[in-house]
Amino acid sequence: MGLYLLYFIVRFPVTSHVHNRSILLTTCVGPLFSSHRCINVFGVFAFVLAIVAALISVTTFVSVWCFLAAVLSVLVYIHFSGAMQACRPALARSSRGLPHDGSGTPVASRSHGGLR
């Protein structure tokens, strides 16, 4: 199957086109609906950097914006690495509403030496 697809990639030119700037809309507006603050910030920064990229060069907008958005990947790393607990929604910090001790460990998930 891979060789079959490789044949068509080599034989026929592969091109891509952005229609109606939909990529800008999905990249910048979608994250605003997230419950994670870091993802909301990502959406705002992506939109601001899109404006900056358009001001720098309209003809190379996609390339410039891609470069600037690569810098934003640091926010994605921070979000998934857990380095900033403030980015997590309050409900997730309290383990989905379960009672917990002061350390954030849910009481229901503690090991009590085995269940009988």
N, C-alpha and C positions, 0 to 999 in steps of 0.2 A: 504494500500500500504506500509506503514511504517513497519508493522509487517512482511509482505512478504519479504521485503529487509533485515530486522533484522534477519529473519530465515537464509537466505543465508550467511549473515556475520558471524553468530555464527556457522553455520553448516560447512562451508568451509573456510579454512584459507585465509586471505586477505594478499597479499604481493605486494610489489612494487619494481620496478627495474629501475635504471637509465641506459638508453641505449645511448651509444655514448656521454655521458656527455652533452646531449642536454639542460638540465636544466641550466647548466653553461652558455651556449651560449645565451639562451633566457633571462636569468637574467642579464647578464653583457653587452651584445651587444645591446639589444632592447632599454634600456634607453638612449643610446648614440644618438639615432635619435630623441629624444624629443626636443621640442623648449624651455623647461624649464631648466634653468641652474642647479637647485637643482637635477633634475632627471638625468641629465648628470653626475653630481658629484656622485650620487648614483651608477650609472653603473660603473664608474671608481673605486670607493671604494669597490664595490662588487667584482670586478675582483681582486683587490689587496688583499682583505681579503680571496679570494679563494686560491690565491697563498700562503698566510700565513697559511691557514688551511692545505694545502697540505704539507707545510714544517713542521708543528707541528705533523701531523699524517696522513699517507696515508690511513690506515685501517679505521679510524674514520673520514675521510674527511667530509662526509656529515653532521655529527652531529656537528663537530667543526665549519664548515662553516655556518651552520644554526644558531649557537649561535652568531657568529661574525656578521652575517647579521641581527640578531635581534637588535643589537646595531645600525645598520643603519636605523632602523625604525624611529629613531629620525629625520632623514632627511625627511622622508615621512610626519611625523607630522608637521615639520617646513613648508614644502611645502603647505600642505593643511590648516594649521592654519593661514597663511598669515603673520607670524611673520617676515619673510624676504621678503620684497618687491623686493629686488634685484634679487631674483630667478625667478620672473615673467618675461615673455618676454616683450620687450619694446612695442610691439603692444598692448598687453593686458593692460598695464599700461595706455595707452592713449585711452582706451575704443574703441579699434578696429578702430582707426584713426578718430574718431569723434572729432570735435572741443571741447575743454574743457577749463574751467577757470583754474586758478592756482592751485586749490585744487585737480584736477584730476576728478572732476564731469563733465560728458559730458553736454554740453550746451543743446543738444537736449532732454535730459531726465529731465531737471529741471521742477519743477511744477510752472506754472505761474498763479495759481488761477483758473485753469480750462480752457478747450478749448471750443470755441463756434462754 
